[in-house]
Amino acid sequence: MIKADLHIHTAYSPDSATSLQQVIACCRKNGINCVAVTDHNSILGALKLREMAPFTVIVGEEIMTRSGEIIGYFLDEEIPAFLPAEETARRIKDQGGLVCIPHPFDTLRRSTLRRKTLEALLPYIDIIEVFNARVVLSRHNLSARVFALANELLGSAGSDAHISSEIGGTYVEMPDFNDAEEFRLALAQGALLCRKASLWVHMWGMWARLVKGVKGQ
């Protein structure tokens, strides 16, 4: 069995300053041996970490569509931001990737897909993120779990880490896998180990974005 944090960010996201070396160090410290790197609108960090890390790295991307965010897993090519949601999902599938909807009922985030869009995307969706450690209100994670069960979709969990200390706070214990299809089967057998992040972590994302803006990164 492996421990997989299926939603983390690195310094290749505009609101994170976590270096790839820090990701590796924190994973070793916390016993995490699989991560999905889902930087905002970029797969560059994921590709680089996959070459560096002594554990499994899923190349992902948290893509901002015209309607909100969608995660693609097992990507080979970066998908541009601000496409229609259905086109984004289709491009993920065209690469043989998996479509995951992050924090689908977190109404405190402007990046969350609306219910109408979510239902329209059902033919494309493989996974619903049923626990996001950064979701403030527990009922929003619960709504995600109920939606996944009602639609017979796989459920995932992730720390949504934007700072290194968050990595591995939430993870899925699951069988090992070699590709996207084996991942689907393994996730279906997974156990979700969930722990909410402290509210103060949200401040670090705003700080990282501010600092990068000043530096012109």
N, C-alpha and C positions, 0 to 999 in steps of 0.2 A: 504494500500500500504506500501511496505517496501523499504528501500534504501540499495542496495546490491553492495558492492565492490567485484568484482568477480576475483580478482587476487592480492593477497598480500603475502608477505614473512615475516618470523619471524626469530628469532635467530637459528632456526633449519635449515636454509639455510646458506651455507658457506659465502655468501656475504651480510648478514644482521645481525644486532645486536639487533633487536627489540624484547624485551621480550613479553611474552604473556600478562603480566599485562599492558604493554604499549599499546598493541593492544586493550585491553578492554577499557582503559582510552580514547584513541583517538576515538574509535567508539562512546563512550558515548558523547564525546565533539562535534563530527561532525554529530551526528544524524544518524549514520550508524547502522542498526540493522540486518545486514546479511553480512558475509564475506566468501569468498572461500579462505582458506589457501592453497597455492600452492607452498610449499617449494620445493627446488630443490632435487629431488630423495629421498624424505622422507615424510611420513605422520605422524610422531610422534608428531610434534608440533600441527598439525590440530586435532589429536585425543585428546591431552591434553587440547587444547583450547575449544573444544566442551564440555568437562566436566566442564570447569571453567566459560564460558561466559554466560551472561544473555540474549543472543541473538542467532540467528541461525548461525551455523558454518557448512559450506560445507567442508567435508574432501576431499581435492584435492592433487595433486602432479604434479609438472612440471618436466616431465621425459625427461632426455637426451637420445635420441635414437642414433643409429649409423648415422642417417641422420639429426638430429636436435631435437628440443623440441616439446613435445606434452603434453597437460594438460589432466589429468583424473579428473573428478568430481564424487562425491558420491562413493568413494572407501572404501573398507573394509580392503584390504591388500595392502601393499606397492609393487610397481612394480619396479624391478631392472633396473638400467641404462644400456645403451649401447646394448640393444636388437635391432633387426631390427624394423623399424618404424611400419610395418604392424603387427608384433607380439605384440608390445606394445599396439597398438590400439585394437587388438583382446583381449588382457588380460583385458583392461579396460571394454570392452563390456561384457566379461565373468563374471565380477563382478556386472553387471547391472549398470555400470557407464556410463557417457557421455564423448565423445571425443571432446575436444576443441583444436583448433590450435591457439597458441598465436603468436602475432606479425608476421603474415605469410609473409609479404612482406618487412620486415625491413632488407634490405641488409647490414645495418651497424652492424648487429649482426651475429657472426659466428654460433650462435645456431639456426638460422632460417632455417626451412625446404626449400629445393629447390622446384621450381614450379613443376618439374616432380614428385617428391615424394608426394607433396600436392595433385596433381590430381590423383595419384594412390591410395591415402587414401580416396578418396571421398565416397566410399561405407560405410566407418566407421564413417565419421565426422558428429557430431551433431551441432557443434557450431564453428563459426569463431570469433575470437576476432577482432572486427572491429575498436575498439579504445583502444590503449594502451597508457597511459599517458606518458610513458617514450620513446616512439618512437619520434625520433628527427625530421624527415622530414614528414610533414603532408601528402604528397602524398602517403607515405607508408600505413598510416591508410586508406586513401581514396581507395587505391587499394584493401585493405582487404574488405572494404564495398562493392565495386563493385563485387568482387569475390563471396561474400556471397549472394548477390542479384541474380547474374547470375546462381548460383547453388542452389538457394532456401534453403539456410541454415540459421539457427538462428544466430544473431549477438549479441555479448556480449561486455562489456567494463570493464576495471579495471585500477586501479592506478599502478599496478605492484610495489607496495610500498616495498621498502627495508629499509626505515627509517620511524619512526612512523608518522612524520608530513605529509607524503604523503597519508596516509590512508584516503579514502573518498574524495580525490580530484576529482576523477572520480567514478561514480557509476551508477547503473541502478535502476530506480524507477519502481517497478513491484508488482503484487499481491503476497501475501504470498503463501507458498507451504509447502508440507509435505514430498515429495519424489522426485526422479529424474524425473518421468513422469510429475508430477505437476509442477516441475521447468521448464521443456520444455514449457509447456503451458503458464506459467507465463511470461517467458522470451519473448515469442512471443508477449506479450502485453506490454512489458516494454518500458520505455522511457530512452534513454541514456543521461546522464548529463556528459559532457566531458570537461576536462580541462588539458592542457598539464603541465607536471612537469617542473620545472626549470632544466636547464642543469647541475647545480652544484650537483644535487642529485646523479649523476653517480659516483662522486668522493667518496661518502660515502660507496658505495658498494665495491670499490677497497680498501678503508681503512679498512673496516670490514674484508675482506678476508685476508689482510695483517696481521692485529692484531691476527686473529684466527690462521693464519699460524705460527706466532711467539709463540703463547701460545700452539700450538699443538692440537687445537680443531678440 
